Amino acid sequence: MIGNSLLDYIKIRLGIGALRVVAPASVAYLVCCALKPDWFNLPLALAATAEAAFYLFVYLPRRSRLQSPPRHPPPTLTRVQRQLIFNRCIEAGRHGSSTDAPYPTGWFLPNNTTPKREDVIDWLLWALFSSSREETSIEDYREELDGYLKEIEKIVGKELDEGHSSGDRLRSMRITLDPVLMLHRPLIWYMIVALVDAYTSVVLAYLGFKHYTPREPEWRRTFPPRPVLYFLSRPAPPGVVTPYWYRQHTSASKLPVVFLHGIGIGLYPYISFLRSIIYGGDSDVGILLPEMMSICMHMTPRSVPPRGLMLASLNLILESLQEEEEAVLRKERQLNPVEDADAEIRRPLLSGQRETLGSESRRTGWDRVLLSAHSYGTFVAGWIVRECVDTDLVEKSTSGSTEPSVSAAVEMAPGSRLAKKIAHLVLVDPIPILLSNPAVAHNFLYREPSTVCPHTLGSAHDLNLETDLALPTASSPQNMPLTKRPEPSWFSSASAWQLWYFASRDADIARTLYRSFFWTEGGIWREEIGAFVNGDGVEESTDGVVRRKGRNVAVVLGGMDQIVPSEAIRRYLTREVKWKENWIGKVDLSDSELVDEEESGVRGSILDRGRGGGGGYGTSLSGTADAEGKLEVLFNPRLDHAVIFDDPRWTSPLTEVVKRYVREC
């Protein structure tokens, strides 16, 4: 993200205006050349013809096609699942910021308006039934809908008026039913994207990554083209539906990393983060980088693969990497039989130990990984978390447990095999947590950037901080001076304009969010995070005694995040009113009320590791994973969405967590 100064605002508005004027200016120039041939200039005419043709014959027809309904609608929920989701939405709605409207009135536009009864029914049909009034017989679900309406009326504090709101005065945000909003990008913009992509590919290849491309054309074709990969890329295993970068895992005692990127210009923003892992003492840690090209500012035939196909593909990639590295080890043993024999002599009696020096010790690998994700990638990670929880429930059901699940289908499919491979989880700027809060949908898809004040981004102004919430820059000290929040500015937020034009109004990104973003599929709740953290983990026996290791989860939030309701998520996860830059504890599912710092200290649910209340994230913890796992919430009130990757000082706390987790295997 760029900054929010007046100069930033001027630059971003000029940049957006210049890109938007290319197509109409090209058409106008060609018309003028037809009327006045003296104006004709061959290079300029060729460029104008290309831009005009791209707009008229590519963008306009494609804009119409992308309005089609979702190709892969989510599975239908049962009534028990719908009721469970609704109850969790109501409970989670109590953890919003002080300015939030009563749930679910925040899902209706304009803000601060109360919907009528039929308006709420329309929204409920979308939210819980993935349908509309035209596709569903309301009378078949009248009793269930009336129950939801009564609960909503209790929250609002009055009975809802009968009927629909007149005209367009009020409408609900129904993402997968609303029109796909997009804006044209000229060819010159896609040339810039191609150059950045080529640079990123060269850097990743230099860092030791190999690229793999799906075999099926529908998952392989992109525009702009990727000429560097014509020479570097290899065919992916059959059945893989997403391209990916892979760096070999050679460690005998660390976990490999799977990183799911967010919306933006591909993997370019994460190069510094990847370097900090590779050059920070973990060059032996393998890294897998799946690419979701439809959210990388590329034009693609298909959106992000649906949940089942995506999870099966990721599992297939991990299994193929495991087989590939085992084949390499076997080949090394054949080429170096003497060294292997020496290793066998030095093998300890307990040959299952990770520290074994022989080839067996190097079989750590892709059957157990650290999953890290950012922004939209955390939504895909949410699919995996739900799969992990559901897999645990399936296994427990054999012993008679009947605990309900939010997921529509629980099957021991390839996605379930993927779930068993997840050791720990790191979520940065998480989308799926508290997804019932309308902030993510509104801020990314429906908000007008001209309404965003640069000094009131995110939810940090709800923290009662005496803090300067200006965006961090390269010259900003790590411990910024603390002052009162400034008055609203006369110009709007430059970063909000950047987000609006370059992300939310990109055609393929918009198609992905409006037609492939089903919140009931990827949204995860505190209860599910607790089940994930306290799940079965992995059985290990090093001394004849079977032990179970829990899964660790780290959630990284920025107080000025203009997309994610970070302060609401922090309260929702920690159950604390007062914020800490680093919170570590257990997910006690019996806690339903917010507590203050003193009370939480008495209950002993916090392991504060800050430097005496200092301004950093605190020192790293060392050691191995707890038997039940732990939850960490890292909160920096100064950071906007994705800013954590812009400067190594802000990335370092995240890198510390990743480095610690890869050692907790």
C-alpha positions in Angstrom: 0.0 0.0 0.0 1.1 3.5 -0.7 1.0 6.3 2.0 -1.8 8.7 2.6 -0.2 12.1 2.3 -1.5 14.8 0.0 1.3 14.0 -2.5 0.4 10.3 -2.5 -3.2 11.3 -3.1 -2.3 13.5 -6.1 0.0 10.8 -7.6 -2.6 8.0 -7.3 -5.4 10.1 -8.8 -3.2 11.2 -11.7 -2.1 7.6 -12.3 -5.6 6.3 -12.3 -6.9 9.1 -14.5 -4.1 8.5 -17.0 -4.9 4.8 -17.3 -8.6 5.4 -17.6 -8.2 8.0 -20.3 -6.2 5.7 -22.6 -9.1 3.9 -24.2 -11.4 6.9 -24.9 -8.4 8.9 -26.1 -7.4 6.2 -28.5 -10.9 6.0 -29.9 -11.1 9.8 -30.2 -7.7 9.9 -31.9 -8.7 7.3 -34.5 -11.9 9.3 -35.2 -9.9 12.5 -35.6 -7.5 10.7 -38.0 -10.5 9.6 -40.1 -11.8 13.2 -40.3 -8.4 14.9 -40.6 -5.8 12.6 -42.3 -3.1 15.2 -41.5 -3.2 14.1 -37.9 -2.2 10.5 -38.8 1.1 9.2 -37.2 1.9 5.6 -37.8 3.3 4.6 -34.4 0.6 6.5 -32.5 -2.1 5.1 -34.8 -0.9 1.5 -34.2 -0.9 2.0 -30.5 -4.3 3.7 -30.5 -5.8 0.9 -32.8 -4.5 -1.8 -30.4 -5.9 0.0 -27.3 -9.3 0.7 -29.0 -9.6 -2.8 -30.3 -8.7 -4.2 -26.9 -11.4 -2.1 -25.3 -14.1 -2.7 -27.9 -13.5 -6.4 -28.8 -12.0 -7.8 -25.6 -13.0 -5.9 -22.5 -16.7 -5.1 -23.4 -17.7 -8.6 -24.5 -15.8 -10.1 -21.5 -17.4 -7.7 -19.1 -20.8 -9.1 -20.2 -19.6 -12.7 -19.9 -18.2 -12.3 -16.4 -21.7 -11.4 -15.1 -22.7 -15.0 -15.5 -23.8 -16.8 -12.3 -21.3 -18.9 -10.3 -20.1 -22.0 -12.2 -19.6 -23.9 -9.0 -22.2 -22.9 -6.3 -21.4 -24.1 -2.8 -23.1 -27.2 -1.4 -26.5 -26.7 0.2 -26.4 -26.4 4.0 -28.7 -28.4 6.2 -31.1 -26.6 8.7 -28.8 -27.6 11.6 -25.8 -26.1 9.8 -27.7 -22.9 8.9 -28.9 -22.5 12.5 -25.4 -23.0 13.8 -24.0 -20.4 11.5 -26.7 -17.9 12.4 -26.1 -18.4 16.1 -22.4 -17.9 15.6 -23.0 -14.7 13.6 -25.2 -13.3 16.3 -22.6 -14.1 19.0 -19.7 -12.8 16.9 -21.6 -9.6 16.2 -21.1 -8.5 19.8 -17.4 -8.1 19.1 -17.6 -5.3 16.5 -16.2 -1.8 17.0 -18.0 0.9 18.8 -19.3 2.4 15.6 -20.8 -0.9 14.1 -24.5 -1.0 13.5 -26.5 -3.8 15.2 -26.0 -7.1 13.4 -27.0 -7.7 10.6 -28.1 -4.1 9.6 -24.5 -3.4 8.6 -25.1 -5.6 5.6 -27.5 -3.0 4.2 -26.7 0.1 2.2 -26.7 3.0 2.8 -25.3 2.7 6.3 -27.2 3.5 9.4 -30.6 2.5 7.9 -32.9 -0.2 9.2 -34.2 -2.7 6.7 -37.8 -3.9 6.4 -38.9 -7.5 7.0 -38.8 -8.6 3.3 -35.4 -6.9 2.9 -34.0 -9.1 5.7 -35.6 -12.2 4.2 -33.8 -11.5 0.8 -30.5 -11.1 2.6 -31.1 -14.3 4.7 -31.8 -16.3 1.5 -28.5 -15.3 0.1 -26.5 -15.6 3.4 -27.7 -19.0 4.5 -29.3 -20.6 1.5 -27.0 -19.2 -1.3 -30.1 -18.4 -3.2 -32.6 -15.7 -4.0 -36.4 -15.2 -3.7 -36.8 -16.1 -7.4 -35.0 -19.5 -6.9 -36.5 -20.5 -3.5 -40.0 -21.2 -2.3 -40.1 -19.0 0.9 -43.1 -20.9 2.2 -41.0 -24.1 2.5 -38.7 -22.3 4.9 -41.2 -19.9 6.5 -40.9 -21.3 10.1 -37.1 -21.3 9.9 -37.0 -17.7 8.5 -39.4 -16.5 11.1 -37.1 -17.8 13.8 -34.2 -15.9 12.4 -36.3 -12.7 12.1 -37.3 -12.9 15.7 -33.7 -13.0 16.8 -32.8 -10.1 14.6 -35.7 -8.1 16.0 -34.4 -8.7 19.5 -31.0 -7.3 18.5 -32.4 -4.3 16.6 -34.7 -3.6 19.6 -37.9 -3.3 17.6 -40.2 -5.2 15.2 -39.2 -4.9 11.6 -41.6 -3.0 9.4 -43.6 -5.2 6.9 -42.8 -5.1 3.2 -39.9 -4.1 1.0 -38.1 -0.7 1.1 -39.3 1.4 -1.8 -37.1 1.9 -4.9 -33.4 1.8 -4.6 -33.3 3.6 -1.2 -32.0 0.6 0.6 -30.4 -2.6 -0.6 -28.4 -5.5 0.9 -24.9 -6.6 0.0 -25.4 -10.0 -1.6 -22.0 -10.6 -3.2 -22.7 -13.6 -5.4 -26.0 -12.2 -6.7 -25.0 -8.5 -7.3 -23.5 -7.3 -10.6 -19.8 -7.8 -11.0 -18.3 -4.3 -10.8 -15.2 -3.7 -12.9 -13.2 -1.0 -14.7 -11.2 -1.2 -17.9 -7.4 -1.5 -17.9 -5.5 -0.6 -21.0 -2.9 -2.7 -22.7 -0.1 -0.6 -21.4 -1.1 -1.6 -17.9 -0.9 -5.3 -18.7 2.5 -4.6 -20.2 3.6 -3.2 -16.8 2.1 -6.3 -15.1 4.1 -8.6 -17.5 7.3 -6.8 -16.7 6.8 -7.1 -13.0 5.9 -10.8 -13.4 9.0 -11.4 -15.5 11.2 -9.7 -12.8 9.5 -11.8 -10.1 10.1 -15.0 -12.0 13.8 -14.2 -12.5 14.3 -13.4 -8.8 12.5 -16.5 -7.7 14.6 -18.6 -10.0 17.7 -17.0 -8.6 16.5 -17.9 -5.1 16.4 -21.5 -6.1 12.7 -21.9 -7.0 11.4 -24.1 -9.8 8.2 -23.4 -11.6 5.5 -25.8 -12.6 2.5 -25.2 -15.0 -0.8 -27.1 -15.1 -1.2 -29.3 -18.1 -4.8 -28.4 -18.9 -5.2 -25.3 -21.1 -8.0 -23.8 -19.1 -5.8 -23.5 -16.1 -2.6 -22.6 -18.0 -3.7 -19.7 -20.3 -3.2 -16.2 -18.9 -2.9 -12.7 -20.3 -0.5 -11.0 -20.3 1.7 -13.9 -21.3 4.6 -15.0 -19.1 7.5 -15.4 -21.6 10.2 -16.1 -19.0 8.3 -19.2 -17.8 8.3 -20.5 -21.4 12.0 -21.3 -20.7 11.8 -22.0 -16.9 8.6 -23.8 -16.3 8.0 -27.6 -16.1 4.7 -29.5 -16.5 2.9 -30.0 -13.3 1.6 -33.5 -12.3 -1.6 -34.5 -14.0 -4.6 -33.2 -12.1 -2.9 -30.0 -10.7 -5.0 -27.0 -11.5 -2.8 -24.2 -10.2 0.8 -23.2 -11.2 3.3 -23.1 -8.4 6.9 -22.3 -7.4 8.8 -24.8 -5.4 12.1 -24.7 -3.5 13.6 -28.0 -2.4 13.3 -29.1 1.3 16.6 -30.5 2.6 16.2 -30.0 6.4 16.1 -33.0 8.7 14.6 -31.1 11.6 12.4 -28.4 10.2 9.0 -28.2 8.5 8.6 -26.9 4.9 6.4 -23.9 4.3 3.4 -23.5 2.1 2.5 -19.9 1.5 -0.8 -18.7 -0.1 -0.6 -15.2 -1.5 -3.2 -12.5 -1.5 -4.7 -10.2 -4.1 -2.2 -8.1 -5.9 0.5 -8.2 -8.6 1.5 -11.8 -8.0 4.3 -12.8 -5.7 6.3 -9.6 -6.2 5.3 -8.0 -2.8 6.5 -11.1 -0.9 10.1 -11.3 -2.3 11.6 -9.6 0.7 9.7 -11.9 3.1 10.9 -15.0 1.2 14.5 -13.7 1.2 14.3 -13.2 5.0 13.5 -16.9 5.4 16.0 -18.2 2.9 18.9 -15.9 4.0 18.0 -15.8 7.6 19.4 -19.2 8.6 16.7 -21.4 7.0 18.0 -22.0 3.5 17.3 -25.7 4.0 13.6 -25.1 4.5 11.5 -26.0 1.5 8.9 -23.4 0.3 5.8 -24.0 -1.9 4.2 -21.0 -3.5 0.9 -21.9 -5.3 -0.2 -19.1 -7.8 -3.8 -18.1 -8.1 -3.5 -16.1 -11.4 -7.0 -14.8 -11.4 -6.2 -12.6 -8.4 -2.8 -11.6 -9.8 -4.0 -8.9 -12.2 -4.0 -11.4 -15.1 -6.9 -12.3 -17.4 -7.7 -16.0 -17.1 -10.3 -18.3 -18.5 -11.3 -19.6 -15.0 -11.5 -18.1 -11.6 -9.8 -19.6 -8.5 -10.6 -23.3 -8.5 -13.6 -24.4 -6.3 -12.9 -25.6 -2.8 -12.8 -29.4 -3.5 -10.7 -29.1 -6.6 -8.3 -26.6 -5.0 -7.7 -28.8 -1.9 -7.3 -31.9 -4.0 -4.8 -30.1 -6.2 -2.7 -28.8 -3.2 -2.7 -32.3 -1.7 -1.5 -33.7 -5.1 1.3 -31.2 -5.3 2.5 -32.0 -1.8 2.4 -35.8 -2.5 4.3 -35.3 -5.8 7.0 -33.2 -4.0 7.3 -35.9 -1.3 7.8 -38.6 -4.0 10.2 -36.4 -6.0 12.4 -35.7 -3.0 12.4 -39.3 -1.8 13.5 -40.3 -5.3 16.4 -37.8 -5.1 17.4 -39.3 -1.7 17.4 -42.8 -3.1 19.5 -41.7 -6.0 22.0 -40.1 -3.6 22.2 -43.3 -1.7 23.0 -45.2 -4.8 25.7 -42.7 -5.8 27.2 -42.5 -2.3 26.9 -46.0 -0.8 29.9 -45.5 1.5 28.6 -42.4 3.2 25.3 -44.1 3.6 26.9 -47.1 5.3 28.7 -44.8 7.7 25.4 -43.1 8.5 23.9 -46.5 9.2 26.7 -47.2 11.7 26.1 -43.9 13.4 22.3 -44.4 13.5 21.0 -44.2 17.1 19.0 -47.0 18.6 15.8 -45.0 18.4 15.9 -44.7 14.6 12.8 -42.6 14.4 14.5 -39.6 15.8 14.8 -36.5 13.6 18.4 -36.1 14.4 19.5 -39.3 12.6 22.4 -38.6 10.2 21.5 -41.1 7.6 19.1 -40.8 4.7 16.1 -41.7 6.9 16.7 -38.6 8.9 16.0 -36.5 5.8 12.5 -37.8 5.3 10.9 -34.8 6.9 9.2 -33.4 3.9 5.9 -32.5 2.6 3.8 -34.8 4.6 3.8 -32.3 7.4 4.0 -28.5 6.7 3.6 -25.1 8.1 0.8 -23.3 6.3 1.1 -19.5 6.0 -1.3 -17.3 4.1 -2.0 -13.6 3.5 -5.2 -11.8 2.7 -7.2 -13.8 0.1 -4.9 -16.7 0.7 -6.2 -16.9 4.2 -9.7 -17.6 2.8 -8.2 -20.6 1.0 -6.5 -21.5 4.2 -9.9 -21.3 5.8 -11.0 -24.1 3.6 -8.1 -26.1 4.9 -8.9 -25.3 8.5 -12.5 -26.4 8.1 -11.2 -29.6 6.5 -8.9 -30.2 9.4 -11.7 -29.7 11.9 -14.1 -31.9 9.9 -11.4 -34.6 9.6 -11.0 -34.6 13.4 -14.8 -34.8 13.7 -15.1 -37.8 11.4 -12.4 -39.6 13.3 -14.1 -38.8 16.6 -17.5 -39.9 15.3 -16.3 -43.5 15.2 -16.2 -43.3 19.0 -19.7 -41.9 19.2 -19.2 -38.2 19.2 -22.0 -36.2 17.5 -20.5 -32.7 17.6 -22.1 -30.7 14.7 -20.0 -29.2 11.9 -20.6 -26.0 9.9 -19.2 -27.6 6.7 -21.8 -28.9 4.3 -20.0 -32.2 3.6 -17.5 -34.1 5.6 -15.8 -36.7 3.5 -12.4 -38.5 3.8 -11.4 -37.1 0.4 -8.0 -35.8 -0.9 -8.8 -32.6 1.0 -8.9 -34.6 4.2 -5.5 -36.1 3.4 -4.3 -32.5 3.0 -5.7 -31.6 6.4 -3.6 -34.2 8.1 -0.4 -32.6 6.6 -1.0 -29.2 8.3 1.3 -28.9 11.4 0.8 -25.1 12.2 -0.9 -22.1 10.7 0.0 -18.4 10.2 -2.7 -16.0 9.0 -1.7 -12.5 8.0 -4.4 -9.9 7.5 -7.0 -12.7 7.8 -10.1 -12.5 5.6 -12.0 -15.6 6.9 -12.1 -14.8 10.7 -15.3 -12.9 11.6 -16.4 -12.9 8.0 -20.0 -12.4 9.2 -18.9 -8.8 9.9 -19.8 -6.8 6.8 -16.5 -4.8 6.8 -14.6 -7.0 4.4 -17.4 -7.1 1.8 -18.2 -3.4 2.1 -14.6 -2.1 2.3 -13.4 -4.1 -0.7 -16.3 -4.2 -3.0 -18.9 -1.6 -2.2 -17.1 1.4 -0.6 -16.5 4.5 -2.6 -12.9 5.6 -2.1 -13.8 9.3 -2.0 -15.6 8.7 1.4 -12.4 7.3 3.1 -10.6 9.8 5.4 -6.8 9.1 5.3 -6.6 9.6 9.1 -9.3 7.2 10.2 -8.4 4.1 8.3 -9.2 0.7 9.9 -10.3 0.4 13.5 -7.3 1.8 15.4 -9.3 4.9 16.2 -11.5 2.7 18.4 -8.5 1.7 20.6 -8.4 4.9 22.7 -4.7 5.1 21.9 -2.6 8.2 22.3 -0.9 7.1 19.1 0.2 8.7 15.8 -1.5 6.4 13.3 0.3 7.7 10.2 1.5 4.9 7.9 5.0 3.6 8.6 7.6 4.7 6.1 11.3 3.8 5.6 12.3 6.8 7.8 9.8 6.1 10.6 11.2 4.9 13.9 10.0 1.6 15.1 8.6 3.1 18.2 6.6 6.0 16.8 5.7 9.0 18.9 2.2 8.8 20.4 -0.3 11.7 19.8 -4.0 12.2 19.4 -5.8 11.2 16.3 -5.9 14.1 13.8 -9.0 15.8 12.5 -10.5 14.5 9.2 -8.7 15.7 6.1 -10.2 17.5 3.1 -8.8 14.9 0.7 -9.6 11.2 0.7 -7.3 8.3 1.3 -4.7 7.6 -1.4 -4.5 3.9 -0.4 -8.2 3.6 -0.6 -8.1 4.8 -4.2 -5.2 2.3 -4.9 -7.3 -0.5 -3.5 -10.4 0.5 -5.4 -8.9 0.7 -8.9 -6.0 -1.7 -8.9 -7.7 -4.5 -6.9 -11.4 -4.4 -6.4 -12.3 -3.1 -9.9 -9.9 -5.5 -11.7 -12.1 -7.7 -13.9 -10.7 -11.0 -12.9 -10.3 -10.1 -9.2 -13.9 -8.8 -9.2 -15.1 -12.0 -10.9 -13.4 -14.1 -8.3 -14.9 -12.2 -5.4 -18.4 -11.8 -6.8 -18.8 -15.3 -8.3 -16.4 -17.6 -6.3 -16.3 -16.1 -2.8 -18.8 -18.1 -0.7 -18.4 -17.0 2.9 -20.0 -20.1 4.4 -17.3 -22.2 2.7 -14.2 -20.3 3.9 -15.3 -18.4 6.9 -13.9 -19.8 10.1 -15.1 -19.2 13.7 -13.4 -19.0 17.0 -14.8 -22.4 17.9 -13.2 -23.9 14.8 -9.8 -22.2 15.5 -10.1 -23.7 19.0 -10.8 -27.1 17.5 -7.9 -26.7 15.1 -5.5 -25.7 17.9 -6.6 -28.4 20.3 -7.1 -31.0 17.6 -5.5 -34.4 17.5 -2.2 -33.2 16.0 0.3 -35.9 15.2 1.3 -39.0 17.1 4.9 -39.4 17.7 6.8 -42.1 19.8 10.4 -41.4 20.6 10.8 -43.3 23.9 8.1 -45.9 23.6 5.4 -43.4 24.8 2.9 -42.0 22.3 2.5 -38.2 22.5 0.3 -35.8 20.7 1.3 -32.4 19.6 -1.2 -29.6 19.1 -1.3 -27.2 16.3 -0.2 -23.6 16.7 -2.0 -20.7 15.1 -0.6 -17.2 14.7 -2.9 -14.3 13.6 -1.2 -11.1 12.4 -3.3 -8.0 12.4 -2.8 -4.3 11.5 -4.8 -1.6 13.4 -5.2 0.6 10.3 -6.3 -2.3 8.1 -8.9 -0.7 5.8 -10.3 -4.1 4.7 -10.3 -6.4 7.7 -12.0 -5.4 11.0 -8.8 -6.0 12.8 -9.8 -4.7 16.2 -13.1 -6.7 16.2 -11.1 -9.8 15.3 -8.6 -9.2 18.1 -11.4 -8.9 20.6 -13.2 -11.9 19.2 -10.1 -14.1 19.4 -8.6 -12.9 22.7 -11.8 -12.0 24.5 -10.0 -8.9 25.9 -10.9 -5.2 25.7 -7.3 -3.9 26.1 -5.0 -4.6 23.2 -1.5 -6.1 23.3 1.0 -6.1 20.5 1.5 -9.8 21.3 -1.0 -12.1 22.9 -0.5 -15.8 23.5 -3.0 -18.1 25.1 -5.4 -20.9 24.7 -8.8 -20.8 23.0 -11.1 -21.3 25.9 -14.5 -22.0 24.2 -16.3 -21.5 27.5 -15.4 -17.8 27.5 -18.1 -15.7 25.9 -17.5 -12.3 27.5 -14.9 -9.6 27.0 -12.6 -9.2 30.0 -10.2 -6.5 31.0 -6.5 -7.0 31.5 -6.6 -7.5 35.3 -9.3 -10.1 35.1 -7.6 -12.0 32.3 -4.4 -12.0 34.4 -6.2 -13.6 37.3 -7.7 -16.3 35.1 -4.2 -17.1 33.8 -5.2 -17.3 30.1 -2.4 -15.1 28.9 1.3 -15.7 28.4 2.5 -12.2 27.8 5.9 -12.2 26.2 6.4 -8.5 25.5 9.6 -6.7 26.4 8.3 -5.2 29.6 5.4 -3.5 27.8 7.7 -2.2 25.1 6.8 -1.1 21.6 7.8 -4.3 19.7 6.2 -7.6 19.2 8.3 -9.1 21.9 11.0 -11.7 22.0 10.5 -15.1 20.4 9.6 -18.1 22.5 11.7 -21.1 22.1 11.0 -24.8 22.6 8.6 -27.3 21.2 5.0 -27.3 20.5 2.6 -27.7 23.5 0.5 -30.8 23.7 -2.6 -28.7 23.0 -1.2 -26.0 20.8 -1.5 -22.3 21.3 -3.0 -19.2 19.7 -0.9 -16.1 19.1 -2.4 -12.7 18.1 0.1 -10.2 16.9 -1.4 -6.7 16.7 0.4 -3.6 15.3 -1.9 -0.5 15.4 0.2 1.3 12.8 -0.2 -1.0 9.9 -2.6 -1.0 7.0 -3.5 -4.1 4.9 -0.4 -5.7 3.4 1.9 -3.0 4.7 3.6 -5.6 6.8 5.5 -6.8 3.7 6.6 -3.3 2.6 9.4 -2.9 5.1 11.7 -5.5 6.7 11.2 -4.0 10.2 7.5 -4.7 10.0 8.0 -8.1 8.4 10.5 -9.3 11.0 7.9 -10.3 13.7 6.2 -12.4 11.1 9.5 -13.9 10.1 10.3 -14.8 13.7 7.0 -16.6 14.1 7.6 -18.6 10.9 11.1 -19.5 11.9 9.9 -20.6 15.3 7.0 -22.7 13.9 9.1 -24.5 11.3 11.3 -25.8 14.2 8.2 -27.1 16.2 7.9 -30.2 14.2 
